[in-house]
Amino acid sequence: MISHIKGVLEEKFNNSVIVDVSGVGYEINISTLDYESVNLGDTVKFYTYQKVSENDISLYGFSTLVAKKLFEMLISVNGIGPKAGMSILSLATPEEVRNAIANSDAAFISKAQGVGKKSAERVIVDLSDKVGLPTHYGATEVKAKPEAQRNDEALDALIALGFPLREATAALESVDPSLPVDERIRLALKSN
């Protein structure tokens, strides 16, 4: 399994990119937010999920480990495949999608292309206890631009250390987000 790909972005088309790694081009399907935030010629790193089926092998890429883990949770829901999972992640940042699930905001989830009301409700039922508590309450809004995307390196680091998304999120809730990343990680580990 390919866990991540790092290389030069060579091509962009239809929410897919081709990343050149030492002369080998990998086609990776990415979310709309990631697609809008990368430019040709950039050195990029995507955490990847490899889907193998009878007639296709596809790579799905994520700029953060949190997004990849949330995607894996989404596709574990009956009726949500990789395309629908990417569509949900294209609505907003991974944290906002996680928060929408925690808030039982099925109306937000159903805005994703190819995801109906029943599928959105199934996502809420299956994942609400796995994503942790909401960080804010109320309806979630769809983001149009990647500037609002915030990569939480501390959350990524805790997940890389083996913490489930819910526990990592809970461990960081009481830690001041303005602290340096290494200090946030240390305090989260200490509180856990």
N, C-alpha and C positions, 0 to 999 in steps of 0.2 A: 504494500500500500504506500502511496505517496502522501506524506504528511504535510509537506510544504514545498513551495517552488519559489526560488529567488533568482531573478534575472532581469533583463532589459525588456521593457514593453515595446514590442515591434508592431502590433496591429490592434485596432479596436473596431468592433462591429457588433451590432445587436446585443448589447450587454455581454459580449464575449471579448476576450483579449487573447493575444498570442504572446507568450513570454518566451524569449530566447534565453536558453541556459546552455552556454558553451556550444552554440551551433545547433541545438535541438529546440524546436519550437513546440511549446505546450499550449493547446487551446484550453482556456479556462472560462467557464460561465461564472459571472459575478453579479452582484446586486447592482441596482441602478445607482445607489449612493457611491459604491466603490468605483463604478464605471465613470461617473462624473468627476471623481477626485483624482484620477490618474491621467497622465499625458504620455504620448509617444516619446520614447527615449528615456523615460524614467526608469531607475532601478527599483523594482517592486518585489515585495514578498507577499505571497498569498498562502494561508493555511488551506489545505485542500481536503476535499471529500471525493473519493473515487467511487462512482456508481458503475457497476458492471451488470449488464443484462444480456439476454440472449442475442440481441442484435446491436448492442451499443456499449461503448465504454466512454464515460464522460467524467470530466473533472469540474468540480464546483469550488470556487475560491472565495476566501474571506480575508479581509485586511486584519482582523483580530481573531484571537482564539475564542473569545466570548461569542462572536458571531457564528463561528463554526459549531461550537457546542449547542447554541440555540437552534441552529439549522438541524443538527442531528436529533434534537428533541422534537422539532416540528415534523420531520419526516418519519418519526416513530409513531405518529398519530395515524390511525387508519384513515385512508382517503387523501392524505397529504403526501404527495411525491416531491421529488427534488425541484421540479419547476414551480409548484405551488409554494414550497418552502422559500425559494429564492424570491418569489413574488411578495410573500409576506415580509421578508427581510428588506425588500426594496421600498417598503412604505415609510420607514423611519430608521433611526439608529437602532442597533441591537438592544440597547438599554430601554429605549422607548417601546420597542416591540415587547420586550420582557415585561415592562411595566403595564402595558395594555393587557397582556395575558393575566398578570397578577390582579389587575382591576376588573377582570371579567368583561372587558370591552370588546364584545363580539362584533359590534358595528364597525370598529376600527379594523379588525382582522378581516372582515368580509369585504373591505375595500380592495384587497389584493386581487389582481387578475387571476381568474380561475378558481377563486375560493368563494363559495356560497355561504349563506347564513348557517346552514346545518354543519358544514365543515368548520366554520369559524367557532361555532358552539362546541364542537367536538374537541377542537384545539384547547379551548378554555377548560373544559371538563378534564381532559387528559393531562394538561400541563400546569394548571394553576397551583397545584401543590408542589410542583417540582421547580418552579422558577423563583421562589422566594416571595417576600412581602413587597408590596408596591412602594416605590420611593416617593411618589406623589399620587394624589387621587384625582379623579376626574377623567374626562374624555381625552384621548390621545389624538394629536393632529398629524396628518400626513406631511412629511417633509419634502420639499421640492429641491433643495440644494444641499450638497454635502458639507457646507460650512458648519452646519449644526452638529455634524457627526463628531463625537468625542470618543477617542480611544482611551480606555482606562487601563493603563499598563499594569497597575496593581492588581486589578481583577484578572487580567490575562496571566500574570505571574502566579497567582493563587491557583488558577485552573491548571496551569502547567505543572504545578506542584502536586496535582491530584485531587484538589478540592472540587466537589460538584458545584455547579453554578449557583445553586440555592445557598449552600454553606459559604461560598466565597463572597456572595453578595451580602449575606447576613454579617459576616466577619468585618466587612468594610463599612457597614452602615453607621457605626459609632465612631469611625475614624474621620478626622477632618480632611476633606478632599483637597485642601490647598497645601497640605504637607507634601514634601518630596516623595516620590514613588517608593524608594527604599524604606523610608520611615513609615509610610502607610502599610506596607507589607509586614514590617516588623511588628507594628501595633496590632494588625489584624491577626497575625499568628499568635501573639501574646494573649489576645482576648479569647482565642478559640480553645 
